[in-house]
């Protein structure tokens, strides 16, 4: 298994999620998810999936002061805050589940998050899905469906089992329209949690 380091350093602080632009949230995991969503939003749509390590902000400041400075972390960060650190790019053409199966996180990483874009259909469209489609056929059918919606999903999990997700529709691309919840994308949350089981 490959070891994804939490100390992957960004090329500049602008390459990382920004705390200043993030809406207020009471839970550190929700704040981290919203930071990542806002960061991904700033990059625009039609982006590849992005993986983040979540590290304890206070420990990062103590153990990696240079990286903390580069990320713009200040002494005033609240207790229990989490800092997302973007990892190396996911290899193009690699199925997400296969890629996640290769990850082994170091102990300093308390959680991880992934942001990915997908096409989704409303529940009312489920009854009209043609029978017998393989994955490629289903993907093509969804892409051609008139009710399809593009959505950016940001899902985060912690080692202790906590989860959070944020969904942003392309047609309602505004921070005020982002929906959050622990169980919005359970399959992806399970896959991320599995990266901590090895």
PyMOL CGO cylinders between C-alpha atoms (Angstrom):
from pymol import cmd
from pymol.cgo import CYLINDER

trace = [
    CYLINDER, 0.00, 0.00, 0.00, 1.19, 3.48, -0.74, 0.3, 1, 1, 1, 1, 1, 1,
    CYLINDER, 1.19, 3.48, -0.74, 1.60, 5.89, 2.10, 0.3, 1, 1, 1, 1, 1, 1,
    CYLINDER, 1.60, 5.89, 2.10, 0.06, 9.30, 1.47, 0.3, 1, 1, 1, 1, 1, 1,
    CYLINDER, 0.06, 9.30, 1.47, 1.93, 11.80, 3.60, 0.3, 1, 1, 1, 1, 1, 1,
    CYLINDER, 1.93, 11.80, 3.60, 0.10, 14.50, 5.49, 0.3, 1, 1, 1, 1, 1, 1,
    CYLINDER, 0.10, 14.50, 5.49, 3.04, 16.79, 4.97, 0.3, 1, 1, 1, 1, 1, 1,
    CYLINDER, 3.04, 16.79, 4.97, 2.64, 17.17, 1.21, 0.3, 1, 1, 1, 1, 1, 1,
    CYLINDER, 2.64, 17.17, 1.21, 3.41, 20.84, 0.95, 0.3, 1, 1, 1, 1, 1, 1,
    CYLINDER, 3.41, 20.84, 0.95, 1.41, 23.04, -1.39, 0.3, 1, 1, 1, 1, 1, 1,
    CYLINDER, 1.41, 23.04, -1.39, 3.13, 25.31, -3.86, 0.3, 1, 1, 1, 1, 1, 1,
    CYLINDER, 3.13, 25.31, -3.86, 1.57, 28.33, -2.18, 0.3, 1, 1, 1, 1, 1, 1,
    CYLINDER, 1.57, 28.33, -2.18, -1.02, 29.12, 0.50, 0.3, 1, 1, 1, 1, 1, 1,
    CYLINDER, -1.02, 29.12, 0.50, -3.44, 30.01, -2.30, 0.3, 1, 1, 1, 1, 1, 1,
    CYLINDER, -3.44, 30.01, -2.30, -3.45, 26.33, -3.32, 0.3, 1, 1, 1, 1, 1, 1,
    CYLINDER, -3.45, 26.33, -3.32, -5.17, 25.29, -0.10, 0.3, 1, 1, 1, 1, 1, 1,
    CYLINDER, -5.17, 25.29, -0.10, -8.66, 25.79, 1.33, 0.3, 1, 1, 1, 1, 1, 1,
    CYLINDER, -8.66, 25.79, 1.33, -9.11, 29.21, 2.88, 0.3, 1, 1, 1, 1, 1, 1,
    CYLINDER, -9.11, 29.21, 2.88, -10.55, 29.62, 6.36, 0.3, 1, 1, 1, 1, 1, 1,
    CYLINDER, -10.55, 29.62, 6.36, -11.43, 33.26, 5.73, 0.3, 1, 1, 1, 1, 1, 1,
    CYLINDER, -11.43, 33.26, 5.73, -14.01, 32.50, 3.04, 0.3, 1, 1, 1, 1, 1, 1,
    CYLINDER, -14.01, 32.50, 3.04, -15.63, 29.59, 4.86, 0.3, 1, 1, 1, 1, 1, 1,
    CYLINDER, -15.63, 29.59, 4.86, -19.13, 29.93, 6.31, 0.3, 1, 1, 1, 1, 1, 1,
    CYLINDER, -19.13, 29.93, 6.31, -19.36, 29.51, 10.06, 0.3, 1, 1, 1, 1, 1, 1,
    CYLINDER, -19.36, 29.51, 10.06, -20.21, 26.04, 11.35, 0.3, 1, 1, 1, 1, 1, 1,
    CYLINDER, -20.21, 26.04, 11.35, -20.22, 24.71, 14.89, 0.3, 1, 1, 1, 1, 1, 1,
    CYLINDER, -20.22, 24.71, 14.89, -18.52, 21.38, 14.25, 0.3, 1, 1, 1, 1, 1, 1,
    CYLINDER, -18.52, 21.38, 14.25, -14.82, 21.27, 13.22, 0.3, 1, 1, 1, 1, 1, 1,
    CYLINDER, -14.82, 21.27, 13.22, -15.53, 18.51, 10.67, 0.3, 1, 1, 1, 1, 1, 1,
    CYLINDER, -15.53, 18.51, 10.67, -18.38, 20.51, 9.12, 0.3, 1, 1, 1, 1, 1, 1,
    CYLINDER, -18.38, 20.51, 9.12, -16.10, 23.56, 8.93, 0.3, 1, 1, 1, 1, 1, 1,
    CYLINDER, -16.10, 23.56, 8.93, -13.42, 21.48, 7.19, 0.3, 1, 1, 1, 1, 1, 1,
    CYLINDER, -13.42, 21.48, 7.19, -15.94, 20.13, 4.66, 0.3, 1, 1, 1, 1, 1, 1,
    CYLINDER, -15.94, 20.13, 4.66, -17.21, 23.64, 3.92, 0.3, 1, 1, 1, 1, 1, 1,
    CYLINDER, -17.21, 23.64, 3.92, -13.64, 24.92, 3.54, 0.3, 1, 1, 1, 1, 1, 1,
    CYLINDER, -13.64, 24.92, 3.54, -12.91, 22.21, 0.99, 0.3, 1, 1, 1, 1, 1, 1,
    CYLINDER, -12.91, 22.21, 0.99, -16.20, 22.87, -0.82, 0.3, 1, 1, 1, 1, 1, 1,
    CYLINDER, -16.20, 22.87, -0.82, -15.39, 26.58, -1.04, 0.3, 1, 1, 1, 1, 1, 1,
    CYLINDER, -15.39, 26.58, -1.04, -11.86, 25.82, -2.26, 0.3, 1, 1, 1, 1, 1, 1,
    CYLINDER, -11.86, 25.82, -2.26, -13.19, 23.45, -4.94, 0.3, 1, 1, 1, 1, 1, 1,
    CYLINDER, -13.19, 23.45, -4.94, -15.76, 26.04, -5.93, 0.3, 1, 1, 1, 1, 1, 1,
    CYLINDER, -15.76, 26.04, -5.93, -12.99, 28.56, -6.54, 0.3, 1, 1, 1, 1, 1, 1,
    CYLINDER, -12.99, 28.56, -6.54, -11.39, 26.14, -9.02, 0.3, 1, 1, 1, 1, 1, 1,
    CYLINDER, -11.39, 26.14, -9.02, -14.57, 25.95, -11.09, 0.3, 1, 1, 1, 1, 1, 1,
    CYLINDER, -14.57, 25.95, -11.09, -16.45, 22.94, -12.42, 0.3, 1, 1, 1, 1, 1, 1,
    CYLINDER, -16.45, 22.94, -12.42, -15.26, 20.00, -14.51, 0.3, 1, 1, 1, 1, 1, 1,
    CYLINDER, -15.26, 20.00, -14.51, -12.40, 19.30, -12.12, 0.3, 1, 1, 1, 1, 1, 1,
    CYLINDER, -12.40, 19.30, -12.12, -10.87, 15.93, -11.21, 0.3, 1, 1, 1, 1, 1, 1,
    CYLINDER, -10.87, 15.93, -11.21, -11.50, 14.35, -7.82, 0.3, 1, 1, 1, 1, 1, 1,
    CYLINDER, -11.50, 14.35, -7.82, -9.30, 15.78, -5.05, 0.3, 1, 1, 1, 1, 1, 1,
    CYLINDER, -9.30, 15.78, -5.05, -8.15, 14.02, -1.89, 0.3, 1, 1, 1, 1, 1, 1,
    CYLINDER, -8.15, 14.02, -1.89, -7.30, 15.77, 1.38, 0.3, 1, 1, 1, 1, 1, 1,
    CYLINDER, -7.30, 15.77, 1.38, -5.72, 14.65, 4.62, 0.3, 1, 1, 1, 1, 1, 1,
    CYLINDER, -5.72, 14.65, 4.62, -7.31, 16.20, 7.71, 0.3, 1, 1, 1, 1, 1, 1,
    CYLINDER, -7.31, 16.20, 7.71, -4.88, 17.07, 10.47, 0.3, 1, 1, 1, 1, 1, 1,
    CYLINDER, -4.88, 17.07, 10.47, -5.32, 18.57, 13.91, 0.3, 1, 1, 1, 1, 1, 1,
    CYLINDER, -5.32, 18.57, 13.91, -4.54, 22.27, 13.46, 0.3, 1, 1, 1, 1, 1, 1,
    CYLINDER, -4.54, 22.27, 13.46, -2.94, 22.75, 16.90, 0.3, 1, 1, 1, 1, 1, 1,
    CYLINDER, -2.94, 22.75, 16.90, -0.65, 19.75, 16.43, 0.3, 1, 1, 1, 1, 1, 1,
    CYLINDER, -0.65, 19.75, 16.43, 0.24, 20.86, 12.92, 0.3, 1, 1, 1, 1, 1, 1,
    CYLINDER, 0.24, 20.86, 12.92, 1.23, 24.28, 14.24, 0.3, 1, 1, 1, 1, 1, 1,
    CYLINDER, 1.23, 24.28, 14.24, 3.42, 22.65, 16.91, 0.3, 1, 1, 1, 1, 1, 1,
    CYLINDER, 3.42, 22.65, 16.91, 4.96, 19.84, 14.86, 0.3, 1, 1, 1, 1, 1, 1,
    CYLINDER, 4.96, 19.84, 14.86, 5.19, 21.50, 11.41, 0.3, 1, 1, 1, 1, 1, 1,
    CYLINDER, 5.19, 21.50, 11.41, 5.43, 25.26, 12.01, 0.3, 1, 1, 1, 1, 1, 1,
    CYLINDER, 5.43, 25.26, 12.01, 6.82, 25.91, 8.51, 0.3, 1, 1, 1, 1, 1, 1,
    CYLINDER, 6.82, 25.91, 8.51, 3.89, 24.16, 6.85, 0.3, 1, 1, 1, 1, 1, 1,
    CYLINDER, 3.89, 24.16, 6.85, 1.46, 25.89, 9.22, 0.3, 1, 1, 1, 1, 1, 1,
    CYLINDER, 1.46, 25.89, 9.22, 2.91, 29.26, 8.20, 0.3, 1, 1, 1, 1, 1, 1,
    CYLINDER, 2.91, 29.26, 8.20, 2.67, 28.34, 4.52, 0.3, 1, 1, 1, 1, 1, 1,
    CYLINDER, 2.67, 28.34, 4.52, -0.99, 27.38, 5.01, 0.3, 1, 1, 1, 1, 1, 1,
    CYLINDER, -0.99, 27.38, 5.01, -1.69, 30.67, 6.78, 0.3, 1, 1, 1, 1, 1, 1,
    CYLINDER, -1.69, 30.67, 6.78, -2.66, 29.08, 10.10, 0.3, 1, 1, 1, 1, 1, 1,
    CYLINDER, -2.66, 29.08, 10.10, -2.70, 31.53, 12.97, 0.3, 1, 1, 1, 1, 1, 1,
    CYLINDER, -2.70, 31.53, 12.97, -2.34, 31.09, 16.71, 0.3, 1, 1, 1, 1, 1, 1,
    CYLINDER, -2.34, 31.09, 16.71, -6.00, 32.06, 17.09, 0.3, 1, 1, 1, 1, 1, 1,
    CYLINDER, -6.00, 32.06, 17.09, -7.38, 28.85, 15.55, 0.3, 1, 1, 1, 1, 1, 1,
    CYLINDER, -7.38, 28.85, 15.55, -10.05, 27.29, 17.74, 0.3, 1, 1, 1, 1, 1, 1,
    CYLINDER, -10.05, 27.29, 17.74, -9.46, 24.15, 19.74, 0.3, 1, 1, 1, 1, 1, 1,
    CYLINDER, -9.46, 24.15, 19.74, -10.21, 20.98, 17.81, 0.3, 1, 1, 1, 1, 1, 1,
    CYLINDER, -10.21, 20.98, 17.81, -9.92, 22.71, 14.43, 0.3, 1, 1, 1, 1, 1, 1,
    CYLINDER, -9.92, 22.71, 14.43, -9.00, 20.57, 11.44, 0.3, 1, 1, 1, 1, 1, 1,
    CYLINDER, -9.00, 20.57, 11.44, -6.75, 21.62, 8.58, 0.3, 1, 1, 1, 1, 1, 1,
    CYLINDER, -6.75, 21.62, 8.58, -7.28, 20.06, 5.14, 0.3, 1, 1, 1, 1, 1, 1,
    CYLINDER, -7.28, 20.06, 5.14, -4.03, 19.35, 3.29, 0.3, 1, 1, 1, 1, 1, 1,
    CYLINDER, -4.03, 19.35, 3.29, -4.48, 18.50, -0.38, 0.3, 1, 1, 1, 1, 1, 1,
    CYLINDER, -4.48, 18.50, -0.38, -2.70, 15.33, -1.47, 0.3, 1, 1, 1, 1, 1, 1,
    CYLINDER, -2.70, 15.33, -1.47, -1.09, 14.40, -4.76, 0.3, 1, 1, 1, 1, 1, 1,
    CYLINDER, -1.09, 14.40, -4.76, -3.40, 14.26, -7.74, 0.3, 1, 1, 1, 1, 1, 1,
    CYLINDER, -3.40, 14.26, -7.74, -5.39, 11.07, -8.21, 0.3, 1, 1, 1, 1, 1, 1,
    CYLINDER, -5.39, 11.07, -8.21, -3.93, 9.31, -11.28, 0.3, 1, 1, 1, 1, 1, 1,
    CYLINDER, -3.93, 9.31, -11.28, -6.15, 9.97, -14.33, 0.3, 1, 1, 1, 1, 1, 1,
    CYLINDER, -6.15, 9.97, -14.33, -8.14, 6.95, -15.44, 0.3, 1, 1, 1, 1, 1, 1,
    CYLINDER, -8.14, 6.95, -15.44, -7.79, 5.15, -12.11, 0.3, 1, 1, 1, 1, 1, 1,
    CYLINDER, -7.79, 5.15, -12.11, -11.15, 4.05, -10.68, 0.3, 1, 1, 1, 1, 1, 1,
    CYLINDER, -11.15, 4.05, -10.68, -11.75, 5.88, -7.41, 0.3, 1, 1, 1, 1, 1, 1,
    CYLINDER, -11.75, 5.88, -7.41, -12.43, 2.73, -5.40, 0.3, 1, 1, 1, 1, 1, 1,
    CYLINDER, -12.43, 2.73, -5.40, -9.17, 1.16, -6.60, 0.3, 1, 1, 1, 1, 1, 1,
    CYLINDER, -9.17, 1.16, -6.60, -7.22, 4.30, -5.77, 0.3, 1, 1, 1, 1, 1, 1,
    CYLINDER, -7.22, 4.30, -5.77, -8.70, 4.55, -2.26, 0.3, 1, 1, 1, 1, 1, 1,
    CYLINDER, -8.70, 4.55, -2.26, -7.74, 0.92, -1.69, 0.3, 1, 1, 1, 1, 1, 1,
    CYLINDER, -7.74, 0.92, -1.69, -4.05, 1.84, -2.06, 0.3, 1, 1, 1, 1, 1, 1,
    CYLINDER, -4.05, 1.84, -2.06, -3.98, 4.45, 0.71, 0.3, 1, 1, 1, 1, 1, 1,
    CYLINDER, -3.98, 4.45, 0.71, -2.38, 4.06, 4.12, 0.3, 1, 1, 1, 1, 1, 1,
    CYLINDER, -2.38, 4.06, 4.12, -2.48, 7.20, 6.26, 0.3, 1, 1, 1, 1, 1, 1,
    CYLINDER, -2.48, 7.20, 6.26, 0.23, 8.12, 8.77, 0.3, 1, 1, 1, 1, 1, 1,
    CYLINDER, 0.23, 8.12, 8.77, -0.81, 8.47, 12.41, 0.3, 1, 1, 1, 1, 1, 1,
    CYLINDER, -0.81, 8.47, 12.41, -0.74, 12.29, 12.23, 0.3, 1, 1, 1, 1, 1, 1,
    CYLINDER, -0.74, 12.29, 12.23, -3.73, 12.21, 9.88, 0.3, 1, 1, 1, 1, 1, 1,
    CYLINDER, -3.73, 12.21, 9.88, -6.97, 12.24, 11.91, 0.3, 1, 1, 1, 1, 1, 1,
    CYLINDER, -6.97, 12.24, 11.91, -9.30, 12.09, 8.92, 0.3, 1, 1, 1, 1, 1, 1,
    CYLINDER, -9.30, 12.09, 8.92, -9.58, 12.48, 5.19, 0.3, 1, 1, 1, 1, 1, 1,
    CYLINDER, -9.58, 12.48, 5.19, -11.88, 14.09, 2.66, 0.3, 1, 1, 1, 1, 1, 1,
    CYLINDER, -11.88, 14.09, 2.66, -12.63, 13.78, -1.02, 0.3, 1, 1, 1, 1, 1, 1,
    CYLINDER, -12.63, 13.78, -1.02, -14.34, 16.13, -3.41, 0.3, 1, 1, 1, 1, 1, 1,
    CYLINDER, -14.34, 16.13, -3.41, -15.73, 14.68, -6.62, 0.3, 1, 1, 1, 1, 1, 1,
    CYLINDER, -15.73, 14.68, -6.62, -18.21, 15.74, -9.30, 0.3, 1, 1, 1, 1, 1, 1,
    CYLINDER, -18.21, 15.74, -9.30, -20.98, 13.42, -10.46, 0.3, 1, 1, 1, 1, 1, 1,
    CYLINDER, -20.98, 13.42, -10.46, -24.20, 13.44, -12.47, 0.3, 1, 1, 1, 1, 1, 1,
    CYLINDER, -24.20, 13.44, -12.47, -27.27, 12.64, -10.40, 0.3, 1, 1, 1, 1, 1, 1,
    CYLINDER, -27.27, 12.64, -10.40, -30.91, 12.03, -11.15, 0.3, 1, 1, 1, 1, 1, 1,
    CYLINDER, -30.91, 12.03, -11.15, -33.89, 12.84, -8.93, 0.3, 1, 1, 1, 1, 1, 1,
    CYLINDER, -33.89, 12.84, -8.93, -35.48, 9.85, -7.15, 0.3, 1, 1, 1, 1, 1, 1,
    CYLINDER, -35.48, 9.85, -7.15, -38.46, 10.10, -9.53, 0.3, 1, 1, 1, 1, 1, 1,
    CYLINDER, -38.46, 10.10, -9.53, -36.19, 8.99, -12.41, 0.3, 1, 1, 1, 1, 1, 1,
    CYLINDER, -36.19, 8.99, -12.41, -35.22, 5.67, -10.77, 0.3, 1, 1, 1, 1, 1, 1,
    CYLINDER, -35.22, 5.67, -10.77, -38.28, 3.86, -12.10, 0.3, 1, 1, 1, 1, 1, 1,
    CYLINDER, -38.28, 3.86, -12.10, -37.36, 4.69, -15.69, 0.3, 1, 1, 1, 1, 1, 1,
    CYLINDER, -37.36, 4.69, -15.69, -33.81, 3.25, -15.61, 0.3, 1, 1, 1, 1, 1, 1,
    CYLINDER, -33.81, 3.25, -15.61, -33.54, 0.63, -18.39, 0.3, 1, 1, 1, 1, 1, 1,
    CYLINDER, -33.54, 0.63, -18.39, -32.87, -2.91, -17.16, 0.3, 1, 1, 1, 1, 1, 1,
    CYLINDER, -32.87, -2.91, -17.16, -29.65, -4.72, -17.92, 0.3, 1, 1, 1, 1, 1, 1,
    CYLINDER, -29.65, -4.72, -17.92, -27.35, -1.71, -18.42, 0.3, 1, 1, 1, 1, 1, 1,
    CYLINDER, -27.35, -1.71, -18.42, -23.70, -2.17, -17.58, 0.3, 1, 1, 1, 1, 1, 1,
    CYLINDER, -23.70, -2.17, -17.58, -21.85, 0.65, -15.79, 0.3, 1, 1, 1, 1, 1, 1,
    CYLINDER, -21.85, 0.65, -15.79, -20.85, 2.39, -19.02, 0.3, 1, 1, 1, 1, 1, 1,
    CYLINDER, -20.85, 2.39, -19.02, -24.39, 2.14, -20.37, 0.3, 1, 1, 1, 1, 1, 1,
    CYLINDER, -24.39, 2.14, -20.37, -25.88, 3.49, -17.17, 0.3, 1, 1, 1, 1, 1, 1,
    CYLINDER, -25.88, 3.49, -17.17, -23.41, 6.39, -17.18, 0.3, 1, 1, 1, 1, 1, 1,
    CYLINDER, -23.41, 6.39, -17.18, -24.34, 7.25, -20.76, 0.3, 1, 1, 1, 1, 1, 1,
    CYLINDER, -24.34, 7.25, -20.76, -28.06, 6.98, -19.98, 0.3, 1, 1, 1, 1, 1, 1,
    CYLINDER, -28.06, 6.98, -19.98, -27.76, 9.31, -16.97, 0.3, 1, 1, 1, 1, 1, 1,
    CYLINDER, -27.76, 9.31, -16.97, -25.66, 11.79, -18.98, 0.3, 1, 1, 1, 1, 1, 1,
    CYLINDER, -25.66, 11.79, -18.98, -28.40, 11.98, -21.63, 0.3, 1, 1, 1, 1, 1, 1,
    CYLINDER, -28.40, 11.98, -21.63, -31.32, 12.23, -19.18, 0.3, 1, 1, 1, 1, 1, 1,
    CYLINDER, -31.32, 12.23, -19.18, -33.10, 15.62, -19.29, 0.3, 1, 1, 1, 1, 1, 1,
    CYLINDER, -33.10, 15.62, -19.29, -33.46, 15.74, -15.47, 0.3, 1, 1, 1, 1, 1, 1,
    CYLINDER, -33.46, 15.74, -15.47, -29.78, 15.09, -14.72, 0.3, 1, 1, 1, 1, 1, 1,
    CYLINDER, -29.78, 15.09, -14.72, -28.02, 17.45, -12.37, 0.3, 1, 1, 1, 1, 1, 1,
    CYLINDER, -28.02, 17.45, -12.37, -24.31, 18.02, -11.91, 0.3, 1, 1, 1, 1, 1, 1,
    CYLINDER, -24.31, 18.02, -11.91, -23.31, 17.90, -8.28, 0.3, 1, 1, 1, 1, 1, 1,
    CYLINDER, -23.31, 17.90, -8.28, -20.05, 18.36, -6.41, 0.3, 1, 1, 1, 1, 1, 1,
    CYLINDER, -20.05, 18.36, -6.41, -19.83, 16.07, -3.40, 0.3, 1, 1, 1, 1, 1, 1,
    CYLINDER, -19.83, 16.07, -3.40, -17.38, 16.73, -0.60, 0.3, 1, 1, 1, 1, 1, 1,
    CYLINDER, -17.38, 16.73, -0.60, -17.23, 13.90, 1.91, 0.3, 1, 1, 1, 1, 1, 1,
    CYLINDER, -17.23, 13.90, 1.91, -15.05, 13.73, 5.03, 0.3, 1, 1, 1, 1, 1, 1,
    CYLINDER, -15.05, 13.73, 5.03, -14.52, 11.09, 7.70, 0.3, 1, 1, 1, 1, 1, 1,
    CYLINDER, -14.52, 11.09, 7.70, -12.48, 10.92, 10.88, 0.3, 1, 1, 1, 1, 1, 1,
    CYLINDER, -12.48, 10.92, 10.88, -10.68, 7.93, 12.36, 0.3, 1, 1, 1, 1, 1, 1,
    CYLINDER, -10.68, 7.93, 12.36, -13.25, 7.89, 15.18, 0.3, 1, 1, 1, 1, 1, 1,
    CYLINDER, -13.25, 7.89, 15.18, -16.09, 7.28, 12.70, 0.3, 1, 1, 1, 1, 1, 1,
    CYLINDER, -16.09, 7.28, 12.70, -17.47, 10.83, 12.47, 0.3, 1, 1, 1, 1, 1, 1,
    CYLINDER, -17.47, 10.83, 12.47, -18.70, 11.82, 8.99, 0.3, 1, 1, 1, 1, 1, 1,
    CYLINDER, -18.70, 11.82, 8.99, -19.80, 14.94, 7.17, 0.3, 1, 1, 1, 1, 1, 1,
    CYLINDER, -19.80, 14.94, 7.17, -20.75, 15.77, 3.60, 0.3, 1, 1, 1, 1, 1, 1,
    CYLINDER, -20.75, 15.77, 3.60, -21.53, 18.83, 1.52, 0.3, 1, 1, 1, 1, 1, 1,
    CYLINDER, -21.53, 18.83, 1.52, -23.40, 18.83, -1.80, 0.3, 1, 1, 1, 1, 1, 1,
    CYLINDER, -23.40, 18.83, -1.80, -23.38, 21.70, -4.27, 0.3, 1, 1, 1, 1, 1, 1,
    CYLINDER, -23.38, 21.70, -4.27, -25.47, 21.66, -7.45, 0.3, 1, 1, 1, 1, 1, 1,
    CYLINDER, -25.47, 21.66, -7.45, -23.96, 23.29, -10.50, 0.3, 1, 1, 1, 1, 1, 1,
    CYLINDER, -23.96, 23.29, -10.50, -27.23, 25.07, -11.27, 0.3, 1, 1, 1, 1, 1, 1,
    CYLINDER, -27.23, 25.07, -11.27, -27.34, 26.50, -7.73, 0.3, 1, 1, 1, 1, 1, 1,
    CYLINDER, -27.34, 26.50, -7.73, -23.65, 27.30, -7.39, 0.3, 1, 1, 1, 1, 1, 1,
    CYLINDER, -23.65, 27.30, -7.39, -23.73, 29.43, -4.26, 0.3, 1, 1, 1, 1, 1, 1,
    CYLINDER, -23.73, 29.43, -4.26, -22.41, 28.88, -0.71, 0.3, 1, 1, 1, 1, 1, 1,
    CYLINDER, -22.41, 28.88, -0.71, -25.96, 29.50, 0.54, 0.3, 1, 1, 1, 1, 1, 1,
    CYLINDER, -25.96, 29.50, 0.54, -27.25, 26.56, -1.51, 0.3, 1, 1, 1, 1, 1, 1,
    CYLINDER, -27.25, 26.56, -1.51, -24.74, 24.00, -0.17, 0.3, 1, 1, 1, 1, 1, 1,
    CYLINDER, -24.74, 24.00, -0.17, -26.47, 21.15, 1.67, 0.3, 1, 1, 1, 1, 1, 1,
    CYLINDER, -26.47, 21.15, 1.67, -24.61, 19.46, 4.53, 0.3, 1, 1, 1, 1, 1, 1,
    CYLINDER, -24.61, 19.46, 4.53, -25.28, 16.27, 6.44, 0.3, 1, 1, 1, 1, 1, 1,
    CYLINDER, -25.28, 16.27, 6.44, -23.53, 13.22, 7.82, 0.3, 1, 1, 1, 1, 1, 1,
    CYLINDER, -23.53, 13.22, 7.82, -25.26, 10.62, 5.63, 0.3, 1, 1, 1, 1, 1, 1,
    CYLINDER, -25.26, 10.62, 5.63, -25.72, 12.31, 2.25, 0.3, 1, 1, 1, 1, 1, 1,
    CYLINDER, -25.72, 12.31, 2.25, -23.19, 10.08, 0.45, 0.3, 1, 1, 1, 1, 1, 1,
    CYLINDER, -23.19, 10.08, 0.45, -22.90, 6.94, 2.60, 0.3, 1, 1, 1, 1, 1, 1,
    CYLINDER, -22.90, 6.94, 2.60, -21.09, 4.78, 0.04, 0.3, 1, 1, 1, 1, 1, 1,
    CYLINDER, -21.09, 4.78, 0.04, -18.28, 7.28, -0.43, 0.3, 1, 1, 1, 1, 1, 1,
    CYLINDER, -18.28, 7.28, -0.43, -18.03, 7.82, 3.33, 0.3, 1, 1, 1, 1, 1, 1,
    CYLINDER, -18.03, 7.82, 3.33, -17.65, 4.05, 3.81, 0.3, 1, 1, 1, 1, 1, 1,
    CYLINDER, -17.65, 4.05, 3.81, -14.91, 3.93, 1.17, 0.3, 1, 1, 1, 1, 1, 1,
    CYLINDER, -14.91, 3.93, 1.17, -13.03, 6.78, 2.87, 0.3, 1, 1, 1, 1, 1, 1,
    CYLINDER, -13.03, 6.78, 2.87, -13.41, 5.17, 6.30, 0.3, 1, 1, 1, 1, 1, 1,
    CYLINDER, -13.41, 5.17, 6.30, -11.91, 1.97, 4.91, 0.3, 1, 1, 1, 1, 1, 1,
    CYLINDER, -11.91, 1.97, 4.91, -8.64, 3.84, 4.22, 0.3, 1, 1, 1, 1, 1, 1,
    CYLINDER, -8.64, 3.84, 4.22, -8.08, 3.91, 7.99, 0.3, 1, 1, 1, 1, 1, 1,
    CYLINDER, -8.08, 3.91, 7.99, -8.68, 0.20, 8.53, 0.3, 1, 1, 1, 1, 1, 1,
    CYLINDER, -8.68, 0.20, 8.53, -5.34, -1.10, 7.26, 0.3, 1, 1, 1, 1, 1, 1,
]
cmd.load_cgo(trace, "trace")
